[in-house]
Amino acid sequence: MTQPPQPPNEPPQGGFGAPQDSPPGGFGAPTPPPADPFGKQPASQPPPSAGGFGAPQAPPPGGFGAPQAPPAGPQQQPGYGYPQTPPQQPGYGYPQTPPGGGYGMPPGQPPQQGYGYPTAPMQSQYVPPQQGGNGGKKFGTQTQIVVAAVVAVALIVGGGVWFASSGGDGKKKEASNSTGTTGDGKGGSGSGLGGGKEKAPANTKATVAFKLPEPKVTDVTAVNGSWLTDKAFVKSGVNEIAAYDKVKGTKLWSVPLDGQLCAASRHMSKDFKTAIAFEAGKATKANKYPPCTQVGALDLTSGKLMWSKSVTAASGGDEPIRFDEITLSGTTVAAGGTEGGAAFDLATGAERWKPKVSADGCYDKGYGGGDALAVVRKCGTYDDPQLVIQALNPTTGAPLSSYKMPPGVEYASIVSTKPLVVAADVGDTAGDGSGISDFFSIDATTGKLLTKIAADGGKYAARCGSTEVETCQHLAVGNNRIYLPTEEHEGSTGEYGGTNEIVSFDLTTGKPTSDKADAGDLYTMFPIRMDGSNIIAYREPPYNKGGQIVSIDGSTFKQTVLLENPAGESDRNAETSFSADYAEFLYSGGRLFISETMVSKRGDSSLDANRFLAVSFGAG
């Protein structure tokens, strides 16, 4: 297939696709138009005897059963799901592209499916998102036992490392409406902070509201993208996006697409409009990997595709630009990739700017949206890249400030735009495939670095797509702090399974605070999003219980259980059939929605009976 022109000093790329995920904040957090774009802002698994054959497993780190690159086309880099600039060492648990087929497979051939977990993208030439495109979760003791008993392949996995953050400033906190925050800044009696909207119902015991069956496919297909409106749960399918009644799960509407969805904004406008990117046509035998060139705006209330279009480069040529990612900030839709970035008006689709490579070879790799708009701009040569983080005017694209990342940093992820927080693996030192060795807290007004926070991969379990810009998950930003889960470690019971904590760092000083929320023995947890000044977190369950949604008070760090999922075997199997690193989590108003980011051809295994596109739990 003829490839489009590449940016200067970049190696040729494969076909482009761009699925999206629900990182902290998840898909669907309403995004108000930024009046002041950059104002200063101060699961454990069951033991063999209990879970038995068929217990859901965490995806192994590449190789047998891990997502693989398509058998045709040039080699791609792992990460949140788009072809990337090689070479980049695949991260722990990321889709891999081994020289051969991985663990004894023939060259170019995808391996067998790994016990219900998705493998190589064949419907589209991309690796689907991992709710943010992150590396796989480290295996704890319990998971190691199950994997050894069930999966017939040799895996070397590391146990969790204990860490609990303490000390630091501890008390001084300022509420902020950071990216992913959906609270109204009211409530929180006596906390001195804004509190949140989510309150515990009279009865926190949940039941399964509905289960959506997986669509039938012949190849691995990305189905990334999910949103919540006031009435509907909206989810991508095969060449369509469909809305379902939040309570009953009945289909409300369906929007057909010319090709498969390859990127989805995690943000929405207040009136439930969002942005998507999709392939130029449906896959055929002659063209298995249509390019991801179409950008569109979707009304999630009416179920209408408001507009869709492609764009060519400002520097000339009539070949449509291929995009990897898409985001939304206010009324600006911004799409980026290795061919540059473009922006459009949300309501009309009018072009606000087009991809343009500057004289020094710089181009917009990708954008972060939400309360403000920021970009990762890549400059320099392939052997000597220079990344620049810029706060942008969302209407014109003009830079408001610039910060140069340390030399040698090849990729960076925008964690939050207001406040501006960036993650990177400096010098490839993370060592765990998380894509994070450090967080950079940047003053978006001046472009000055406020502080750099070292995030040891052996201690913290947040993830960012190593080659994508807005794909971070399992973390949250608010109250002038960044909230991170620690890695799983042994609990106090000595039973199968471990536990962990959620801790925080101050974004001004970079110091750890006294915040610490314990998951409890046999549970592990991670942030989903902010709710005002509170943190909404998901507690992954042990083998004999259901998961939980908790609200963590931003001031006291006291946990309040909002939802307790059922412990019955069939319901628990449905919940745990989703891998936390490969799924999207949305919670609002007493309802939890967990959905897949990719689906694959069903096999004869009994494990396939417990595969769903999405599962919803409701309280009361």
Summary of the structure (lengths in Angstrom):
residues: 620
radius of gyration: 21.8
end to end distance: 54.2
largest distance: 65.0
contacts: 2534
relative contact order: 0.20
helix: 5%
strand: 34%
